[in-house]
């Protein structure tokens, strides 16, 4: 290396050292603020849908009943002025169980707007041709009340307060004639 190149290299090193010694450094990016994830708490409703057996027709008994897969159930909520504030239809799974989140249900501070008091479960339709008439088991014709059974589903950023409805049941549209007297209440 010739003397001029060596002196130039030494000069560059000295300038770089002086610059760093004077507190110059590459700028650091501004700190990012990490906000905690918002925990969502929802209300949900679950229940079962059955086909009541012919021999229990006219009663609230579900002895011998069969679960109905694909039945449709509605959840209707009304505010304290009796105006519909929420309506959604859910479908039962292959075991007759339905689960529905009440996403979008607006609850005001008013006591009567709580899901326990404001919401009802009603039968909508049955996929079974042989069992598609509404029964009034658990007052399903007017809307079955919800029950709080201290059940919660919890995940990292989600929690659901689960209310129970029903069980609800359709009844057969045709039952064979029997000689048994009608049930007494």
ROKELO-881587 format. One record per residue (C-alpha): residue number from 1; residue in one letter; chain; x, y, z. Coordinates in steps of 0.5 Angstrom, whole numbers, always signed. Each point is the difference from the previous one (the first is absolute). Layout:
<atom NUM,A,A,<X,Y,Z>>;
...
This chain:
<atom 1,X,A,<+0,+0,+0>>;
<atom 2,X,A,<+3,+7,-2>>;
<atom 3,X,A,<+1,+5,+5>>;
<atom 4,X,A,<-6,+5,-3>>;
<atom 5,X,A,<-5,-6,+1>>;
<atom 6,X,A,<+2,-2,+7>>;
<atom 7,X,A,<+0,+8,+2>>;
<atom 8,X,A,<-7,+0,-3>>;
<atom 9,X,A,<-2,-6,+4>>;
<atom 10,X,A,<+2,+2,+6>>;
<atom 11,X,A,<-3,+7,-1>>;
<atom 12,X,A,<-7,-4,-1>>;
<atom 13,X,A,<+1,-4,+6>>;
<atom 14,X,A,<+1,+7,+4>>;
<atom 15,X,A,<-6,+3,-2>>;
<atom 16,X,A,<-4,-6,+1>>;
<atom 17,X,A,<+3,+0,+7>>;
<atom 18,X,A,<-1,+7,+2>>;
<atom 19,X,A,<-7,+0,-3>>;
<atom 20,X,A,<-2,-6,+5>>;
<atom 21,X,A,<+3,+3,+6>>;
<atom 22,X,A,<-4,+6,-1>>;
<atom 23,X,A,<-6,-4,+1>>;
<atom 24,X,A,<-3,-1,-7>>;
<atom 25,X,A,<-3,-7,-1>>;
<atom 26,X,A,<-5,-3,-4>>;
<atom 27,X,A,<-7,+3,+2>>;
<atom 28,X,A,<-4,-6,+4>>;
<atom 29,X,A,<-7,-1,-3>>;
<atom 30,X,A,<-6,+3,+5>>;
<atom 31,X,A,<-2,-5,+5>>;
<atom 32,X,A,<-7,-3,-2>>;
<atom 33,X,A,<-6,+0,+5>>;
<atom 34,X,A,<-2,-7,+1>>;
<atom 35,X,A,<-8,+0,+2>>;
<atom 36,X,A,<-3,-6,+4>>;
<atom 37,X,A,<-5,-4,-4>>;
<atom 38,X,A,<-7,+2,+1>>;
<atom 39,X,A,<-3,-5,+4>>;
<atom 40,X,A,<-7,-2,-3>>;
<atom 41,X,A,<-6,-2,+4>>;
<atom 42,X,A,<-6,-3,-4>>;
<atom 43,X,A,<-7,-3,+2>>;
<atom 44,X,A,<-1,-6,-3>>;
<atom 45,X,A,<-6,-5,+0>>;
<atom 46,X,A,<+0,-8,+0>>;
<atom 47,X,A,<-5,-5,+0>>;
<atom 48,X,A,<-3,-7,-3>>;
<atom 49,X,A,<-6,-1,-5>>;
<atom 50,X,A,<-4,-6,+0>>;
<atom 51,X,A,<-5,-4,-3>>;
<atom 52,X,A,<-5,-2,+5>>;
<atom 53,X,A,<-3,-7,+0>>;
<atom 54,X,A,<-7,-1,-2>>;
<atom 55,X,A,<-1,-4,+6>>;
<atom 56,X,A,<+1,+7,+4>>;
<atom 57,X,A,<-4,+4,-4>>;
<atom 58,X,A,<-3,+6,+4>>;
<atom 59,X,A,<+5,+0,+6>>;
<atom 60,X,A,<+6,+3,+1>>;
<atom 61,X,A,<+4,-7,+0>>;
<atom 62,X,A,<+6,-1,-4>>;
<atom 63,X,A,<+0,-8,+2>>;
<atom 64,X,A,<+2,-3,-7>>;
<atom 65,X,A,<+1,+6,-3>>;
<atom 66,X,A,<+5,+0,-6>>;
<atom 67,X,A,<+5,+6,-1>>;
<atom 68,X,A,<-1,+4,-7>>;
<atom 69,X,A,<+6,+2,-4>>;
<atom 70,X,A,<-1,+6,-4>>;
<atom 71,X,A,<-6,+3,+4>>;
<atom 72,X,A,<+0,+7,+0>>;
<atom 73,X,A,<-1,+4,+6>>;
<atom 74,X,A,<+0,+8,+1>>;
<atom 75,X,A,<+2,+4,+5>>;
<atom 76,X,A,<-4,+7,+1>>;
<atom 77,X,A,<+1,+5,+5>>;
<atom 78,X,A,<-4,+6,+1>>;
<atom 79,X,A,<+2,+6,+4>>;
<atom 80,X,A,<-4,+3,+6>>;
<atom 81,X,A,<-5,+4,-5>>;
<atom 82,X,A,<-1,-7,-3>>;
<atom 83,X,A,<+3,+1,-7>>;
<atom 84,X,A,<+4,-5,-3>>;
<atom 85,X,A,<+7,+2,+1>>;
<atom 86,X,A,<+3,-7,-2>>;
<atom 87,X,A,<-2,-6,-5>>;
<atom 88,X,A,<+4,-5,-2>>;
<atom 89,X,A,<-1,-7,-2>>;
<atom 90,X,A,<+5,-6,+1>>;
<atom 91,X,A,<+0,-7,-2>>;
<atom 92,X,A,<+1,-7,+4>>;
<atom 93,X,A,<+6,-4,-1>>;
<atom 94,X,A,<-1,-8,-1>>;
<atom 95,X,A,<-1,-1,+7>>;
<atom 96,X,A,<-6,+5,+0>>;
<atom 97,X,A,<+4,+5,+4>>;
<atom 98,X,A,<+0,+7,-2>>;
<atom 99,X,A,<+5,+6,+3>>;
<atom 100,X,A,<+0,+7,-2>>;
<atom 101,X,A,<+3,+6,+1>>;
<atom 102,X,A,<-4,+6,+1>>;
<atom 103,X,A,<+5,+5,-3>>;
<atom 104,X,A,<-3,+7,-1>>;
<atom 105,X,A,<-5,-1,+5>>;
<atom 106,X,A,<+1,+7,+3>>;
<atom 107,X,A,<-2,+0,+8>>;
<atom 108,X,A,<-1,+7,+3>>;
<atom 109,X,A,<+1,+1,+7>>;
<atom 110,X,A,<-8,-1,+1>>;
<atom 111,X,A,<-1,-7,+4>>;
<atom 112,X,A,<-5,-3,-5>>;
<atom 113,X,A,<+5,+1,-6>>;
<atom 114,X,A,<+4,-6,+4>>;
<atom 115,X,A,<+0,-6,-5>>;
<atom 116,X,A,<-4,-4,+6>>;
<atom 117,X,A,<-6,+4,+0>>;
<atom 118,X,A,<+0,+3,-7>>;
<atom 119,X,A,<+2,-6,-5>>;
<atom 120,X,A,<-4,-6,-1>>;
<atom 121,X,A,<+1,-7,-4>>;
<atom 122,X,A,<-5,-2,-6>>;
<atom 123,X,A,<-1,-5,-5>>;
<atom 124,X,A,<+1,+2,-7>>;
<atom 125,X,A,<+0,-7,-4>>;
<atom 126,X,A,<+1,-7,+0>>;
<atom 127,X,A,<+4,-4,-6>>;
<atom 128,X,A,<-4,-6,+2>>;
<atom 129,X,A,<-7,-1,-4>>;
<atom 130,X,A,<-3,-5,+5>>;
<atom 131,X,A,<+2,+5,+6>>;
<atom 132,X,A,<-1,+7,-2>>;
<atom 133,X,A,<-6,+3,+4>>;
<atom 134,X,A,<+2,+5,+6>>;
<atom 135,X,A,<-1,-3,+7>>;
<atom 136,X,A,<-1,+5,+6>>;
<atom 137,X,A,<+5,-4,+5>>;
<atom 138,X,A,<+4,+5,+4>>;
<atom 139,X,A,<-5,+5,-3>>;
<atom 140,X,A,<+3,+0,-7>>;
<atom 141,X,A,<-6,+3,-3>>;
<atom 142,X,A,<+1,+7,+4>>;
<atom 143,X,A,<+7,-1,+0>>;
<atom 144,X,A,<+4,-4,+5>>;
<atom 145,X,A,<+4,+4,+6>>;
<atom 146,X,A,<+7,+0,+0>>;
<atom 147,X,A,<+3,-3,+7>>;
<atom 148,X,A,<+7,+2,+3>>;
<atom 149,X,A,<+4,-6,+2>>;
<atom 150,X,A,<+7,+3,+1>>;
<atom 151,X,A,<+3,-3,-6>>;
<atom 152,X,A,<+5,+4,-3>>;
<atom 153,X,A,<+5,-1,-6>>;
<atom 154,X,A,<+7,+3,+1>>;
<atom 155,X,A,<+5,+1,-5>>;
<atom 156,X,A,<+6,+5,+0>>;
<atom 157,X,A,<-4,+6,-3>>;
<atom 158,X,A,<-7,-3,+0>>;
<atom 159,X,A,<-5,-1,+5>>;
<atom 160,X,A,<-7,-3,-1>>;
<atom 161,X,A,<-5,+0,+6>>;
<atom 162,X,A,<-5,-6,-3>>;
<atom 163,X,A,<-7,+0,+2>>;
<atom 164,X,A,<-4,-6,-1>>;
<atom 165,X,A,<-7,+0,-4>>;
<atom 166,X,A,<-5,-6,+0>>;
<atom 167,X,A,<+0,-6,-2>>;
<atom 168,X,A,<-4,+2,-5>>;
<atom 169,X,A,<-4,-6,-4>>;
<atom 170,X,A,<-4,+0,-7>>;
<atom 171,X,A,<-6,-6,+0>>;
<atom 172,X,A,<-2,-5,-5>>;
<atom 173,X,A,<-5,+3,-5>>;
<atom 174,X,A,<-3,-7,+0>>;
<atom 175,X,A,<-1,-5,+6>>;
<atom 176,X,A,<-3,-7,-1>>;
<atom 177,X,A,<-7,+0,+4>>;
<atom 178,X,A,<+1,-3,+7>>;
<atom 179,X,A,<-5,-2,+5>>;
<atom 180,X,A,<+3,+3,+6>>;
<atom 181,X,A,<-3,+6,+3>>;
<atom 182,X,A,<+3,+7,-1>>;
<atom 183,X,A,<+5,+2,+5>>;
<atom 184,X,A,<-2,+4,+6>>;
<atom 185,X,A,<+3,+6,+3>>;
